[in-house]
Amino acid sequence: MDEYISEETIDEFGDQLNDEDLRLIREFRLQEGEKTKLPVVYGLYDRKSGELLYVGHTAKLIRRVSDHFRRTDGSQLLGLVEEDDEIDIYQGKQKGRDGNIWERVKVKYVEIQDRSRRRLIERVLEKELDPRYSSR
């Protein structure tokens, strides 16, 4: 169906995906990323390894990404990394902004206004790209 989505994912989500959803998935996979306040589905990548660490959705990306880099609770990236002995994304001796984590993590996203569509695209991308940490 599309080089950016597998047959297995199409089998699971195909009846829920329309042409616009497929375009958004392609756009996400091809995009380089920048900071924004838009409602999006986003991915956090380790710049050194290229590994996808996390896929999520939010109404305001810049606020959500800041949470990932400041807080260690729940599904915040810093908390997930602290519990993982196999990865260290801190650049310096300090955590968060003082540890230059922004320099180590790349953000990719696609803008999606509708919340239910954001959830669907997040689930598809999480299944397709298999990030290191689950959003659930």
N, C-alpha and C positions, 0 to 999 in steps of 0.2 A: 504493500500500500504506500509506504513512504520510507525513505532511507533513514529517517530520524526517529522511527518508532518500530518496535519489533512486532512480529505476528502474535507473540504471546500477549503483549499488552493490548493489541487490537482485539484479541479474543476476549480479554477481560473488560476493556473499556470502550470498545469500538462503537457499540450502540449508543453511547453517551456523548461521543465526540463528533463535532461538526467540522466543516472546513476551516472555520475561524480558529477553532481549538487546535487543529493540526498546524495551522500557520503559526500560532503562538508557541507551540512546542518547538517547531523549527527555528523560530526567532530566538527563543531562549538558548537553544543549543549552539547557535551561531554567534550570539552576542558577546561583546567584550565586557560591558558593564561600567557603571558610574553611579555616583550617589544621587538619590532622588527622594522626593516626598510622596511619590505616586503610590496608588494601590497596586501591588505586584505579587507575582510568584517569583521567588528568588533562590539562588544557590550560593553557598559560601564555599570557595575553593582554596586549597592550600597552594600558594604561588610556587613554592619550591617543588612540590611533587606533582602538582596538577590535579591531585585527588579532590573529588567532591566530598566535602565534609557534611553538608546539611542542605536540605531543601525545605522551604517554608513558604507561607503566604502571609501578607499583612496589608493593612489599609495605608500605612505610611512607612515606607522602607527605611528611611534614614533613622527614624526613631527605633525601629525594630533591630536594625543592625547595631545601633549604639547599645541597646540592651544586651545583645549577644557579647559585646566586647567589654561591658562594665560589670555585669552580674554573673554570679556563678550558680544560680538556682534553676530548677526545672530543666527546660530544654534549651537553656542559653549555651552558646558555643563554649564559653570559658568553663562552665560547669561540666559539660560533656568531655572536654579535653582533660580537665583535672582528674576525672575518673578513669582515663584511658592511659595506661602505662606505655603504650606503643607510639604515642605522638606527643610532640611538644611544639606548639605554634608560636610561642613567645620569642620575640627577637632579643629582648633584653632581660634584665633580672627582675623587672617589675611586670605585673599583669596589666591587662587593659591598655589604655592609651599610653601609659608610661613604658609598656613593654613593646611598643610599636607594632601591635598586632594588626593594625590597618595596613602596614607594609607587607605583612606576611599572608593576608587573606584577600582574595579577589572576590568581588560580588558580581554576579550576573543576574539579570531579571527580565521579565516581560510584564508590561502594564496590562492589568485586567481589572476593569471597574466592578464587575459583578462578583460578589463574594462567593456564591455557589460555584461559579466558573473557576475562580481562583483555587478553591478547594479541590475541584476535579483535576485541574492541570497540575496542581501540587502532587496529588496522588499518582498521576500518570508519570510525571517526571521522577518521583521518588522510586517508583517501580522500575522504570527504564534505566535510570542512571545509578541506582543502588548506592546512595551516599553512605559514608562511614557511620553517621549517626542518623537514626530514624527520628522523624518529627512526631512520632506517636509514642 
